[in-house]
Amino acid sequence: MGFPQRDSAPVIVEDVRSDAEYSAFRAVAADTGYRAVLSTPLIASSGRLVGAASVVFARPHAPSRLDVLMMRFYARLAADIVVRLAAA
């Protein structure tokens, strides 16, 4: 796990209850009712890290390769929109 870096892949936690590195956030997950997380860094075309986008799942979940690729694609678009809006 860990915070995404500029060149890192998405962070996938298939089950928050069994992931040792997610232990600090288990109470939040239990309170809000999620069991799995897919977090992707928002990296603009310029290479600038502008945030992260996360999807949570109610049950343990292992995203498919296509799910991860689509998340990365939409994250790039979102990052460029964030940069454009911030400049306005």
Backbone hydrogen bonds, N-H to C=O, Kabsch-Sander energy under -0.5 kcal/mol:
donor,donor_aa,acceptor,acceptor_aa,energy
8,S,5,Q,-1.7
11,V,39,S,-3.1
12,I,10,P,-0.5
13,V,37,V,-2.8
14,E,12,I,-0.6
16,V,35,R,-3.2
18,S,15,D,-1.2
19,D,15,D,-1.3
20,A,18,S,-0.7
22,Y,19,D,-1.4
23,S,20,A,-1.2
25,F,22,Y,-2.1
26,R,23,S,-1.1
29,A,25,F,-2.2
30,A,26,R,-2.7
31,D,27,A,-2.6
32,T,28,V,-2.1
33,G,29,A,-1.4
34,Y,29,A,-1.8
35,R,57,F,-3.5
36,A,57,F,-1.6
37,V,13,V,-2.3
38,L,55,V,-2.4
39,S,11,V,-2.9
40,T,53,A,-3.1
42,L,51,G,-3.0
43,I,41,P,-0.9
44,A,42,L,-0.6
44,A,48,R,-2.7
47,G,44,A,-2.3
50,V,42,L,-3.2
50,V,48,R,-0.6
51,G,42,L,-0.7
53,A,40,T,-2.7
55,V,38,L,-2.4
57,F,36,A,-2.3
61,H,14,E,-1.9
68,V,64,S,-2.1
69,L,65,R,-2.4
70,M,66,L,-2.8
71,M,67,D,-2.3
72,R,68,V,-2.3
73,F,69,L,-2.2
74,Y,70,M,-2.6
75,A,71,M,-2.1
76,R,72,R,-1.9
77,L,73,F,-1.7
78,A,74,Y,-2.6
79,A,75,A,-2.5
80,D,76,R,-2.1
81,I,77,L,-1.9
82,V,78,A,-2.5
83,V,79,A,-2.3
84,R,80,D,-2.3
85,L,81,I,-2.8
86,A,82,V,-2.4
87,A,83,V,-1.4
88,A,84,R,-0.7
88,A,85,L,-0.6
